[in-house]
Amino acid sequence: MEERAERAAKIIGQPEKYKICEGCDSILILEAAACPNCHSYRFNANVSEVVAHAQFLASRMQTSVAQEDMY
Ligand SMILES: [Zn+2]
C-alpha cells in the first residue's frame, strides 16, 4: 500500500513523465509504446489530468483494495 502511495507521489511530482491509458485508466511511463494491461495505444498525456488521476488513484488506494491486488 505504501509503495503505491509513493508511486502516486512520484507521478504527481513529475506528471510530464507519465500518461494515462485510455483503455483501462492505468498510469504508464511516457516511454511505454502500448499499455501492458489492455494493449491499448491510446493515451492521455495531459499533465493536469495525469496529476488528477494519480491523486484519484492514491485516495482510492487508502480505502479499498485495487483490482491489481487480486493477482
Ligand atoms: Zn490500458
N, CA, C, O and the ligand as a Tripos MOL2 file, in Angstrom:
@<TRIPOS>MOLECULE
protein
  285   283    72     0     0
PROTEIN
NO_CHARGES

@<TRIPOS>ATOM
      1 N           0.8270   -1.2070    0.0000 N.3       1 MET1
      2 CA          0.0000    0.0000    0.0000 C.3       1 MET1
      3 C           0.8630    1.2600    0.0000 C.2       1 MET1
      4 O           0.6030    2.2050   -0.7450 O.2       1 MET1
      5 N           1.9000    1.2590    0.8510 N.am      2 GLU2
      6 CA          2.7470    2.4360    0.9230 C.3       2 GLU2
      7 C           3.5100    2.6430   -0.3740 C.2       2 GLU2
      8 O           3.7340    3.7710   -0.8120 O.2       2 GLU2
      9 N           3.8990    1.5360   -0.9720 N.am      3 GLU3
     10 CA          4.5960    1.5930   -2.2420 C.3       3 GLU3
     11 C           3.7350    2.3040   -3.2880 C.2       3 GLU3
     12 O           4.2250    3.1170   -4.0720 O.2       3 GLU3
     13 N           2.4460    1.9790   -3.2810 N.am      4 ARG4
     14 CA          1.5230    2.5970   -4.2270 C.3       4 ARG4
     15 C           1.3760    4.0850   -3.9650 C.2       4 ARG4
     16 O           1.3490    4.8890   -4.8970 O.2       4 ARG4
     17 N           1.2830    4.4430   -2.7130 N.am      5 ALA5
     18 CA          1.1700    5.8610   -2.3640 C.3       5 ALA5
     19 C           2.4310    6.5970   -2.7850 C.2       5 ALA5
     20 O           2.3730    7.7330   -3.2550 O.2       5 ALA5
     21 N           3.5580    5.9450   -2.6140 N.am      6 GLU6
     22 CA          4.8250    6.5250   -3.0200 C.3       6 GLU6
     23 C           4.8750    6.7280   -4.5320 C.2       6 GLU6
     24 O           5.3510    7.7510   -5.0230 O.2       6 GLU6
     25 N           4.3760    5.7370   -5.2500 N.am      7 ARG7
     26 CA          4.3580    5.8050   -6.7040 C.3       7 ARG7
     27 C           3.4660    6.9620   -7.1530 C.2       7 ARG7
     28 O           3.8160    7.7130   -8.0630 O.2       7 ARG7
     29 N           2.3210    7.0920   -6.5050 N.am      8 ALA8
     30 CA          1.4120    8.1940   -6.8410 C.3       8 ALA8
     31 C           2.0890    9.5280   -6.5760 C.2       8 ALA8
     32 O           1.9650   10.4650   -7.3650 O.2       8 ALA8
     33 N           2.8070    9.6070   -5.4590 N.am      9 ALA9
     34 CA          3.5060   10.8550   -5.1150 C.3       9 ALA9
     35 C           4.5580   11.1740   -6.1710 C.2       9 ALA9
     36 O           4.7610   12.3340   -6.5290 O.2       9 ALA9
     37 N           5.2250   10.1310   -6.6670 N.am     10 LYS10
     38 CA          6.2390   10.3030   -7.6940 C.3      10 LYS10
     39 C           5.6150   10.8240   -8.9930 C.2      10 LYS10
     40 O           6.1700   11.6990   -9.6570 O.2      10 LYS10
     41 N           4.4630   10.2730   -9.3320 N.am     11 ILE11
     42 CA          3.7520   10.6960  -10.5460 C.3      11 ILE11
     43 C           3.3150   12.1510  -10.4220 C.2      11 ILE11
     44 O           3.4540   12.9400  -11.3570 O.2      11 ILE11
     45 N           2.7830   12.4900   -9.2470 N.am     12 ILE12
     46 CA          2.3110   13.8620   -9.0310 C.3      12 ILE12
     47 C           3.4810   14.8450   -9.0780 C.2      12 ILE12
     48 O           3.3240   15.9940   -9.4900 O.2      12 ILE12
     49 N           4.6720   14.3690   -8.6440 N.am     13 GLY13
     50 CA          5.8620   15.2150   -8.6690 C.3      13 GLY13
     51 C           6.4300   15.4150  -10.0650 C.2      13 GLY13
     52 O           7.0480   16.4420  -10.3480 O.2      13 GLY13
     53 N           6.2210   14.4290  -10.9420 N.am     14 GLN14
     54 CA          6.7700   14.5090  -12.3000 C.3      14 GLN14
     55 C           5.7330   14.0410  -13.3180 C.2      14 GLN14
     56 O           5.9680   13.0660  -14.0320 O.2      14 GLN14
     57 N           4.5940   14.7190  -13.3920 N.am     15 PRO15
     58 CA          3.4980   14.2400  -14.2500 C.3      15 PRO15
     59 C           3.8470   14.2460  -15.7360 C.2      15 PRO15
     60 O           3.2290   13.5260  -16.5200 O.2      15 PRO15
     61 N           4.8360   15.0550  -16.1290 N.am     16 GLU16
     62 CA          5.2030   15.1160  -17.5520 C.3      16 GLU16
     63 C           5.8940   13.8420  -18.0140 C.2      16 GLU16
     64 O           6.1180   13.6610  -19.2110 O.2      16 GLU16
     65 N           6.2370   12.9520  -17.0760 N.am     17 LYS17
     66 CA          6.8840   11.6870  -17.4370 C.3      17 LYS17
     67 C           5.8890   10.5370  -17.5410 C.2      17 LYS17
     68 O           6.2750    9.3910  -17.7680 O.2      17 LYS17
     69 N           4.6060   10.8500  -17.3730 N.am     18 TYR18
     70 CA          3.6030    9.7830  -17.3640 C.3      18 TYR18
     71 C           2.4380   10.1030  -18.2950 C.2      18 TYR18
     72 O           2.2780   11.2340  -18.7550 O.2      18 TYR18
     73 N           1.6330    9.0800  -18.5600 N.am     19 LYS19
     74 CA          0.4320    9.2570  -19.3720 C.3      19 LYS19
     75 C          -0.6290    8.2730  -18.8800 C.2      19 LYS19
     76 O          -0.3200    7.2770  -18.2260 O.2      19 LYS19
     77 N          -1.8780    8.5740  -19.2080 N.am     20 ILE20
     78 CA         -2.9880    7.7260  -18.7740 C.3      20 ILE20
     79 C          -3.4440    6.8750  -19.9510 C.2      20 ILE20
     80 O          -3.6310    7.3880  -21.0540 O.2      20 ILE20
     81 N          -3.6220    5.5780  -19.7210 N.am     21 CYS21
     82 CA         -4.1460    4.7020  -20.7630 C.3      21 CYS21
     83 C          -5.6370    4.9810  -20.9300 C.2      21 CYS21
     84 O          -6.3800    4.9950  -19.9490 O.2      21 CYS21
     85 N          -6.0710    5.2010  -22.1540 N.am     22 GLU22
     86 CA         -7.4900    5.4840  -22.3680 C.3      22 GLU22
     87 C          -8.3190    4.2050  -22.3990 C.2      22 GLU22
     88 O          -9.5480    4.2520  -22.3730 O.2      22 GLU22
     89 N          -7.6340    3.0610  -22.4560 N.am     23 GLY23
     90 CA         -8.3510    1.7920  -22.4580 C.3      23 GLY23
     91 C          -8.7390    1.3400  -21.0570 C.2      23 GLY23
     92 O          -9.8690    0.9030  -20.8370 O.2      23 GLY23
     93 N          -7.8020    1.4430  -20.0990 N.am     24 CYS24
     94 CA         -8.0740    0.8950  -18.7720 C.3      24 CYS24
     95 C          -7.7610    1.8720  -17.6470 C.2      24 CYS24
     96 O          -7.8460    1.5040  -16.4750 O.2      24 CYS24
     97 N          -7.3980    3.1130  -17.9810 N.am     25 ASP25
     98 CA         -7.1470    4.1500  -16.9700 C.3      25 ASP25
     99 C          -5.9230    3.9180  -16.0980 C.2      25 ASP25
    100 O          -5.8130    4.5210  -15.0300 O.2      25 ASP25
    101 N          -4.9920    3.0530  -16.5260 N.am     26 SER26
    102 CA         -3.7730    2.9460  -15.7130 C.3      26 SER26
    103 C          -2.8260    4.0600  -16.0880 C.2      26 SER26
    104 O          -2.9050    4.6220  -17.1800 O.2      26 SER26
    105 N          -1.9270    4.3730  -15.1710 N.am     27 ILE27
    106 CA         -0.9080    5.3870  -15.4460 C.3      27 ILE27
    107 C           0.3670    4.6620  -15.8550 C.2      27 ILE27
    108 O           0.8470    3.7690  -15.1570 O.2      27 ILE27
    109 N           0.9050    5.0690  -17.0090 N.am     28 LEU28
    110 CA          2.1020    4.4290  -17.5550 C.3      28 LEU28
    111 C           3.1960    5.4590  -17.7180 C.2      28 LEU28
    112 O           2.9330    6.6600  -17.7690 O.2      28 LEU28
    113 N           4.4530    4.9710  -17.8030 N.am     29 ILE29
    114 CA          5.5300    5.8960  -18.1300 C.3      29 ILE29
    115 C           5.3520    6.3450  -19.5790 C.2      29 ILE29
    116 O           4.8280    5.6090  -20.4160 O.2      29 ILE29
    117 N           5.7990    7.5640  -19.8530 N.am     30 LEU30
    118 CA          5.6110    8.1610  -21.1680 C.3      30 LEU30
    119 C           6.2680    7.3320  -22.2760 C.2      30 LEU30
    120 O           5.7930    7.3370  -23.4120 O.2      30 LEU30
    121 N           7.3510    6.6230  -21.9580 N.am     31 GLU31
    122 CA          8.0900    5.8360  -22.9530 C.3      31 GLU31
    123 C           7.3370    4.5790  -23.3880 C.2      31 GLU31
    124 O           7.6580    4.0120  -24.4320 O.2      31 GLU31
    125 N           6.3550    4.1350  -22.6240 N.am     32 ALA32
    126 CA          5.6580    2.8920  -22.9500 C.3      32 ALA32
    127 C           4.9830    3.0040  -24.3160 C.2      32 ALA32
    128 O           4.2710    3.9700  -24.5880 O.2      32 ALA32
    129 N           5.2140    2.0070  -25.1690 N.am     33 ALA33
    130 CA          4.6420    2.0390  -26.5150 C.3      33 ALA33
    131 C           3.1750    1.6250  -26.4930 C.2      33 ALA33
    132 O           2.3420    2.2100  -27.1850 O.2      33 ALA33
    133 N           2.8710    0.6100  -25.6900 N.am     34 ALA34
    134 CA          1.4950    0.1270  -25.5770 C.3      34 ALA34
    135 C           1.2270   -0.2000  -24.1170 C.2      34 ALA34
    136 O           2.1530   -0.4610  -23.3490 O.2      34 ALA34
    137 N          -0.0470   -0.1850  -23.7410 N.am     35 CYS35
    138 CA         -0.4000   -0.4870  -22.3610 C.3      35 CYS35
    139 C          -0.1590   -1.9760  -22.0740 C.2      35 CYS35
    140 O          -0.6450   -2.8290  -22.8160 O.2      35 CYS35
    141 N           0.5910   -2.2990  -21.0000 N.am     36 PRO36
    142 CA          0.8330   -3.7090  -20.6740 C.3      36 PRO36
    143 C          -0.4280   -4.4200  -20.1690 C.2      36 PRO36
    144 O          -0.4870   -5.6490  -20.1720 O.2      36 PRO36
    145 N          -1.4170   -3.6690  -19.7430 N.am     37 ASN37
    146 CA         -2.6430   -4.2770  -19.2080 C.3      37 ASN37
    147 C          -3.6550   -4.5950  -20.2960 C.2      37 ASN37
    148 O          -4.1840   -5.7050  -20.3480 O.2      37 ASN37
    149 N          -3.9270   -3.6230  -21.1710 N.am     38 CYS38
    150 CA         -5.0060   -3.8140  -22.1350 C.3      38 CYS38
    151 C          -4.5290   -3.6800  -23.5830 C.2      38 CYS38
    152 O          -5.3280   -3.7870  -24.5130 O.2      38 CYS38
    153 N          -3.2120   -3.4450  -23.7760 N.am     39 HIS39
    154 CA         -2.6020   -3.3580  -25.1070 C.3      39 HIS39
    155 C          -3.1490   -2.2080  -25.9510 C.2      39 HIS39
    156 O          -3.0900   -2.2400  -27.1800 O.2      39 HIS39
    157 N          -3.6750   -1.2050  -25.2790 N.am     40 SER40
    158 CA         -4.1690   -0.0330  -25.9900 C.3      40 SER40
    159 C          -3.0010    0.8510  -26.4310 C.2      40 SER40
    160 O          -1.9520    0.8770  -25.7880 O.2      40 SER40
    161 N          -3.1950    1.5650  -27.5250 N.am     41 TYR41
    162 CA         -2.1920    2.5120  -27.9960 C.3      41 TYR41
    163 C          -2.6910    3.9400  -27.8470 C.2      41 TYR41
    164 O          -2.0710    4.8790  -28.3450 O.2      41 TYR41
    165 N          -3.7960    4.0940  -27.1710 N.am     42 ARG42
    166 CA         -4.3630    5.4360  -26.9930 C.3      42 ARG42
    167 C          -4.0820    5.9320  -25.5810 C.2      42 ARG42
    168 O          -4.4240    5.2750  -24.5980 O.2      42 ARG42
    169 N          -3.4580    7.0980  -25.4970 N.am     43 PHE43
    170 CA         -3.0680    7.6240  -24.1980 C.3      43 PHE43
    171 C          -3.4300    9.0880  -24.0620 C.2      43 PHE43
    172 O          -3.5780    9.8140  -25.0450 O.2      43 PHE43
    173 N          -3.5680    9.4970  -22.8100 N.am     44 ASN44
    174 CA         -3.7950   10.8960  -22.4980 C.3      44 ASN44
    175 C          -2.5880   11.3870  -21.7010 C.2      44 ASN44
    176 O          -2.3890   10.9860  -20.5550 O.2      44 ASN44
    177 N          -1.7920   12.2480  -22.3070 N.am     45 ALA45
    178 CA         -0.5700   12.7190  -21.6540 C.3      45 ALA45
    179 C          -0.7420   14.1400  -21.1160 C.2      45 ALA45
    180 O           0.2430   14.8320  -20.8580 O.2      45 ALA45
    181 N          -1.9830   14.5700  -20.9480 N.am     46 ASN46
    182 CA         -2.2570   15.9050  -20.4000 C.3      46 ASN46
    183 C          -1.7870   15.9650  -18.9460 C.2      46 ASN46
    184 O          -2.2890   15.2240  -18.1010 O.2      46 ASN46
    185 N          -0.8260   16.8440  -18.6520 N.am     47 VAL47
    186 CA         -0.1730   16.8780  -17.3390 C.3      47 VAL47
    187 C          -1.1680   17.0620  -16.1920 C.2      47 VAL47
    188 O          -1.0770   16.3770  -15.1730 O.2      47 VAL47
    189 N          -2.1070   17.9760  -16.3560 N.am     48 SER48
    190 CA         -3.0240   18.2150  -15.2380 C.3      48 SER48
    191 C          -3.9680   17.0330  -15.0380 C.2      48 SER48
    192 O          -4.4070   16.7670  -13.9190 O.2      48 SER48
    193 N          -4.2790   16.3290  -16.1180 N.am     49 GLU49
    194 CA         -5.1350   15.1510  -15.9750 C.3      49 GLU49
    195 C          -4.3810   13.9810  -15.3590 C.2      49 GLU49
    196 O          -4.9540   13.1900  -14.6090 O.2      49 GLU49
    197 N          -3.0870   13.8720  -15.6780 N.am     50 VAL50
    198 CA         -2.2590   12.8260  -15.0680 C.3      50 VAL50
    199 C          -2.2020   13.0580  -13.5520 C.2      50 VAL50
    200 O          -2.3400   12.1140  -12.7730 O.2      50 VAL50
    201 N          -2.0020   14.3090  -13.1390 N.am     51 VAL51
    202 CA         -1.9540   14.6390  -11.7070 C.3      51 VAL51
    203 C          -3.2890   14.3080  -11.0390 C.2      51 VAL51
    204 O          -3.3180   13.6750   -9.9840 O.2      51 VAL51
    205 N          -4.3740   14.7300  -11.6450 N.am     52 ALA52
    206 CA         -5.6950   14.4850  -11.0670 C.3      52 ALA52
    207 C          -5.9610   12.9910  -10.9550 C.2      52 ALA52
    208 O          -6.5360   12.5320   -9.9680 O.2      52 ALA52
    209 N          -5.5500   12.2430  -11.9520 N.am     53 HIS53
    210 CA         -5.7850   10.8020  -11.9570 C.3      53 HIS53
    211 C          -4.9280   10.0960  -10.9020 C.2      53 HIS53
    212 O          -5.4000    9.1720  -10.2400 O.2      53 HIS53
    213 N          -3.6730   10.5250  -10.7420 N.am     54 ALA54
    214 CA         -2.8000    9.9440   -9.7170 C.3      54 ALA54
    215 C          -3.3580   10.2290   -8.3270 C.2      54 ALA54
    216 O          -3.3060    9.3720   -7.4450 O.2      54 ALA54
    217 N          -3.8880   11.4250   -8.1370 N.am     55 GLN55
    218 CA         -4.4870   11.7740   -6.8420 C.3      55 GLN55
    219 C          -5.7190   10.9210   -6.5800 C.2      55 GLN55
    220 O          -5.9570   10.4730   -5.4590 O.2      55 GLN55
    221 N          -6.4910   10.7060   -7.6310 N.am     56 PHE56
    222 CA         -7.6860    9.8670   -7.5100 C.3      56 PHE56
    223 C          -7.2900    8.4340   -7.1420 C.2      56 PHE56
    224 O          -7.8820    7.8330   -6.2450 O.2      56 PHE56
    225 N          -6.2930    7.8940   -7.8350 N.am     57 LEU57
    226 CA         -5.8540    6.5210   -7.5460 C.3      57 LEU57
    227 C          -5.2930    6.4110   -6.1310 C.2      57 LEU57
    228 O          -5.5340    5.4220   -5.4390 O.2      57 LEU57
    229 N          -4.5460    7.4270   -5.7030 N.am     58 ALA58
    230 CA         -3.9480    7.4100   -4.3640 C.3      58 ALA58
    231 C          -5.0380    7.4200   -3.2970 C.2      58 ALA58
    232 O          -4.9300    6.7100   -2.2970 O.2      58 ALA58
    233 N          -6.0780    8.2090   -3.4980 N.am     59 SER59
    234 CA         -7.1350    8.2800   -2.4930 C.3      59 SER59
    235 C          -7.9450    6.9930   -2.4780 C.2      59 SER59
    236 O          -8.4240    6.5740   -1.4250 O.2      59 SER59
    237 N          -8.1010    6.3670   -3.6330 N.am     60 ARG60
    238 CA         -8.8600    5.1280   -3.7010 C.3      60 ARG60
    239 C          -8.0910    3.9840   -3.0380 C.2      60 ARG60
    240 O          -8.6830    3.0910   -2.4310 O.2      60 ARG60
    241 N          -6.7550    4.0280   -3.1670 N.am     61 MET61
    242 CA         -5.8900    3.0110   -2.5770 C.3      61 MET61
    243 C          -6.0700    2.8930   -1.0840 C.2      61 MET61
    244 O          -6.0120    1.7980   -0.5240 O.2      61 MET61
    245 N          -6.2890    4.0300   -0.4370 N.am     62 GLN62
    246 CA         -6.3640    4.0370    1.0160 C.3      62 GLN62
    247 C          -7.6720    3.4380    1.5220 C.2      62 GLN62
    248 O          -7.7460    2.9880    2.6660 O.2      62 GLN62
    249 N          -8.6910    3.4300    0.6900 N.am     63 THR63
    250 CA         -9.9800    2.9930    1.1970 C.3      63 THR63
    251 C         -10.3850    1.5930    0.7100 C.2      63 THR63
    252 O         -11.1580    0.9060    1.3780 O.2      63 THR63
    253 N          -9.8730    1.1780   -0.4340 N.am     64 SER64
    254 CA        -10.2970   -0.1270   -0.9190 C.3      64 SER64
    255 C          -9.1480   -0.8720   -1.5910 C.2      64 SER64
    256 O          -8.1110   -0.2870   -1.9010 O.2      64 SER64
    257 N          -9.3440   -2.1360   -1.8040 N.am     65 VAL65
    258 CA         -8.3110   -2.9420   -2.4440 C.3      65 VAL65
    259 C          -8.4150   -2.7730   -3.9480 C.2      65 VAL65
    260 O          -9.4780   -2.9770   -4.5330 O.2      65 VAL65
    261 N          -7.3100   -2.3990   -4.5700 N.am     66 ALA66
    262 CA         -7.3090   -2.2180   -6.0140 C.3      66 ALA66
    263 C          -7.3760   -3.5730   -6.7210 C.2      66 ALA66
    264 O          -7.0280   -4.6100   -6.1560 O.2      66 ALA66
    265 N          -7.8170   -3.5320   -7.9270 N.am     67 GLN67
    266 CA         -8.0050   -4.7640   -8.6990 C.3      67 GLN67
    267 C          -6.6980   -5.5460   -8.8390 C.2      67 GLN67
    268 O          -6.6980   -6.7760   -8.7970 O.2      67 GLN67
    269 N          -5.6060   -4.8430   -9.0040 N.am     68 GLU68
    270 CA         -4.3050   -5.4870   -9.1800 C.3      68 GLU68
    271 C          -3.9230   -6.3590   -7.9880 C.2      68 GLU68
    272 O          -3.1770   -7.3250   -8.1460 O.2      68 GLU68
    273 N          -4.4170   -6.0350   -6.8170 N.am     69 ASP69
    274 CA         -4.0570   -6.7920   -5.6150 C.3      69 ASP69
    275 C          -4.6010   -8.2050   -5.6130 C.2      69 ASP69
    276 O          -4.1940   -9.0260   -4.7920 O.2      69 ASP69
    277 N          -5.5010   -8.4920   -6.5070 N.am     70 MET70
    278 CA         -6.1150   -9.8220   -6.5300 C.3      70 MET70
    279 C          -5.2550  -10.8340   -7.2830 C.2      70 MET70
    280 O          -5.4720  -12.0430   -7.1940 O.2      70 MET70
    281 N          -4.2770  -10.3200   -8.0240 N.am     71 TYR71
    282 CA         -3.4290  -11.2350   -8.7830 C.3      71 TYR71
    283 C          -2.2620  -11.7140   -7.9430 C.2      71 TYR71
    284 O          -1.4390  -12.4960   -8.4200 O.2      71 TYR71
    285 ZN         -4.6070    0.0030  -20.6230 Zn       72 ZN72
@<TRIPOS>BOND
     1     1     2 1
     2     2     3 1
     3     3     4 2
     4     3     5 am
     5     5     6 1
     6     6     7 1
     7     7     8 2
     8     7     9 am
     9     9    10 1
    10    10    11 1
    11    11    12 2
    12    11    13 am
    13    13    14 1
    14    14    15 1
    15    15    16 2
    16    15    17 am
    17    17    18 1
    18    18    19 1
    19    19    20 2
    20    19    21 am
    21    21    22 1
    22    22    23 1
    23    23    24 2
    24    23    25 am
    25    25    26 1
    26    26    27 1
    27    27    28 2
    28    27    29 am
    29    29    30 1
    30    30    31 1
    31    31    32 2
    32    31    33 am
    33    33    34 1
    34    34    35 1
    35    35    36 2
    36    35    37 am
    37    37    38 1
    38    38    39 1
    39    39    40 2
    40    39    41 am
    41    41    42 1
    42    42    43 1
    43    43    44 2
    44    43    45 am
    45    45    46 1
    46    46    47 1
    47    47    48 2
    48    47    49 am
    49    49    50 1
    50    50    51 1
    51    51    52 2
    52    51    53 am
    53    53    54 1
    54    54    55 1
    55    55    56 2
    56    55    57 am
    57    57    58 1
    58    58    59 1
    59    59    60 2
    60    59    61 am
    61    61    62 1
    62    62    63 1
    63    63    64 2
    64    63    65 am
    65    65    66 1
    66    66    67 1
    67    67    68 2
    68    67    69 am
    69    69    70 1
    70    70    71 1
    71    71    72 2
    72    71    73 am
    73    73    74 1
    74    74    75 1
    75    75    76 2
    76    75    77 am
    77    77    78 1
    78    78    79 1
    79    79    80 2
    80    79    81 am
    81    81    82 1
    82    82    83 1
    83    83    84 2
    84    83    85 am
    85    85    86 1
    86    86    87 1
    87    87    88 2
    88    87    89 am
    89    89    90 1
    90    90    91 1
    91    91    92 2
    92    91    93 am
    93    93    94 1
    94    94    95 1
    95    95    96 2
    96    95    97 am
    97    97    98 1
    98    98    99 1
    99    99   100 2
   100    99   101 am
   101   101   102 1
   102   102   103 1
   103   103   104 2
   104   103   105 am
   105   105   106 1
   106   106   107 1
   107   107   108 2
   108   107   109 am
   109   109   110 1
   110   110   111 1
   111   111   112 2
   112   111   113 am
   113   113   114 1
   114   114   115 1
   115   115   116 2
   116   115   117 am
   117   117   118 1
   118   118   119 1
   119   119   120 2
   120   119   121 am
   121   121   122 1
   122   122   123 1
   123   123   124 2
   124   123   125 am
   125   125   126 1
   126   126   127 1
   127   127   128 2
   128   127   129 am
   129   129   130 1
   130   130   131 1
   131   131   132 2
   132   131   133 am
   133   133   134 1
   134   134   135 1
   135   135   136 2
   136   135   137 am
   137   137   138 1
   138   138   139 1
   139   139   140 2
   140   139   141 am
   141   141   142 1
   142   142   143 1
   143   143   144 2
   144   143   145 am
   145   145   146 1
   146   146   147 1
   147   147   148 2
   148   147   149 am
   149   149   150 1
   150   150   151 1
   151   151   152 2
   152   151   153 am
   153   153   154 1
   154   154   155 1
   155   155   156 2
   156   155   157 am
   157   157   158 1
   158   158   159 1
   159   159   160 2
   160   159   161 am
   161   161   162 1
   162   162   163 1
   163   163   164 2
   164   163   165 am
   165   165   166 1
   166   166   167 1
   167   167   168 2
   168   167   169 am
   169   169   170 1
   170   170   171 1
   171   171   172 2
   172   171   173 am
   173   173   174 1
   174   174   175 1
   175   175   176 2
   176   175   177 am
   177   177   178 1
   178   178   179 1
   179   179   180 2
   180   179   181 am
   181   181   182 1
   182   182   183 1
   183   183   184 2
   184   183   185 am
   185   185   186 1
   186   186   187 1
   187   187   188 2
   188   187   189 am
   189   189   190 1
   190   190   191 1
   191   191   192 2
   192   191   193 am
   193   193   194 1
   194   194   195 1
   195   195   196 2
   196   195   197 am
   197   197   198 1
   198   198   199 1
   199   199   200 2
   200   199   201 am
   201   201   202 1
   202   202   203 1
   203   203   204 2
   204   203   205 am
   205   205   206 1
   206   206   207 1
   207   207   208 2
   208   207   209 am
   209   209   210 1
   210   210   211 1
   211   211   212 2
   212   211   213 am
   213   213   214 1
   214   214   215 1
   215   215   216 2
   216   215   217 am
   217   217   218 1
   218   218   219 1
   219   219   220 2
   220   219   221 am
   221   221   222 1
   222   222   223 1
   223   223   224 2
   224   223   225 am
   225   225   226 1
   226   226   227 1
   227   227   228 2
   228   227   229 am
   229   229   230 1
   230   230   231 1
   231   231   232 2
   232   231   233 am
   233   233   234 1
   234   234   235 1
   235   235   236 2
   236   235   237 am
   237   237   238 1
   238   238   239 1
   239   239   240 2
   240   239   241 am
   241   241   242 1
   242   242   243 1
   243   243   244 2
   244   243   245 am
   245   245   246 1
   246   246   247 1
   247   247   248 2
   248   247   249 am
   249   249   250 1
   250   250   251 1
   251   251   252 2
   252   251   253 am
   253   253   254 1
   254   254   255 1
   255   255   256 2
   256   255   257 am
   257   257   258 1
   258   258   259 1
   259   259   260 2
   260   259   261 am
   261   261   262 1
   262   262   263 1
   263   263   264 2
   264   263   265 am
   265   265   266 1
   266   266   267 1
   267   267   268 2
   268   267   269 am
   269   269   270 1
   270   270   271 1
   271   271   272 2
   272   271   273 am
   273   273   274 1
   274   274   275 1
   275   275   276 2
   276   275   277 am
   277   277   278 1
   278   278   279 1
   279   279   280 2
   280   279   281 am
   281   281   282 1
   282   282   283 1
   283   283   284 2
@<TRIPOS>SUBSTRUCTURE
     1 MET1         2 RESIDUE 1 A MET
     2 GLU2         6 RESIDUE 1 A GLU
     3 GLU3        10 RESIDUE 1 A GLU
     4 ARG4        14 RESIDUE 1 A ARG
     5 ALA5        18 RESIDUE 1 A ALA
     6 GLU6        22 RESIDUE 1 A GLU
     7 ARG7        26 RESIDUE 1 A ARG
     8 ALA8        30 RESIDUE 1 A ALA
     9 ALA9        34 RESIDUE 1 A ALA
    10 LYS10       38 RESIDUE 1 A LYS
    11 ILE11       42 RESIDUE 1 A ILE
    12 ILE12       46 RESIDUE 1 A ILE
    13 GLY13       50 RESIDUE 1 A GLY
    14 GLN14       54 RESIDUE 1 A GLN
    15 PRO15       58 RESIDUE 1 A PRO
    16 GLU16       62 RESIDUE 1 A GLU
    17 LYS17       66 RESIDUE 1 A LYS
    18 TYR18       70 RESIDUE 1 A TYR
    19 LYS19       74 RESIDUE 1 A LYS
    20 ILE20       78 RESIDUE 1 A ILE
    21 CYS21       82 RESIDUE 1 A CYS
    22 GLU22       86 RESIDUE 1 A GLU
    23 GLY23       90 RESIDUE 1 A GLY
    24 CYS24       94 RESIDUE 1 A CYS
    25 ASP25       98 RESIDUE 1 A ASP
    26 SER26      102 RESIDUE 1 A SER
    27 ILE27      106 RESIDUE 1 A ILE
    28 LEU28      110 RESIDUE 1 A LEU
    29 ILE29      114 RESIDUE 1 A ILE
    30 LEU30      118 RESIDUE 1 A LEU
    31 GLU31      122 RESIDUE 1 A GLU
    32 ALA32      126 RESIDUE 1 A ALA
    33 ALA33      130 RESIDUE 1 A ALA
    34 ALA34      134 RESIDUE 1 A ALA
    35 CYS35      138 RESIDUE 1 A CYS
    36 PRO36      142 RESIDUE 1 A PRO
    37 ASN37      146 RESIDUE 1 A ASN
    38 CYS38      150 RESIDUE 1 A CYS
    39 HIS39      154 RESIDUE 1 A HIS
    40 SER40      158 RESIDUE 1 A SER
    41 TYR41      162 RESIDUE 1 A TYR
    42 ARG42      166 RESIDUE 1 A ARG
    43 PHE43      170 RESIDUE 1 A PHE
    44 ASN44      174 RESIDUE 1 A ASN
    45 ALA45      178 RESIDUE 1 A ALA
    46 ASN46      182 RESIDUE 1 A ASN
    47 VAL47      186 RESIDUE 1 A VAL
    48 SER48      190 RESIDUE 1 A SER
    49 GLU49      194 RESIDUE 1 A GLU
    50 VAL50      198 RESIDUE 1 A VAL
    51 VAL51      202 RESIDUE 1 A VAL
    52 ALA52      206 RESIDUE 1 A ALA
    53 HIS53      210 RESIDUE 1 A HIS
    54 ALA54      214 RESIDUE 1 A ALA
    55 GLN55      218 RESIDUE 1 A GLN
    56 PHE56      222 RESIDUE 1 A PHE
    57 LEU57      226 RESIDUE 1 A LEU
    58 ALA58      230 RESIDUE 1 A ALA
    59 SER59      234 RESIDUE 1 A SER
    60 ARG60      238 RESIDUE 1 A ARG
    61 MET61      242 RESIDUE 1 A MET
    62 GLN62      246 RESIDUE 1 A GLN
    63 THR63      250 RESIDUE 1 A THR
    64 SER64      254 RESIDUE 1 A SER
    65 VAL65      258 RESIDUE 1 A VAL
    66 ALA66      262 RESIDUE 1 A ALA
    67 GLN67      266 RESIDUE 1 A GLN
    68 GLU68      270 RESIDUE 1 A GLU
    69 ASP69      274 RESIDUE 1 A ASP
    70 MET70      278 RESIDUE 1 A MET
    71 TYR71      282 RESIDUE 1 A TYR
    72 ZN72       285 GROUP 0 **** ****
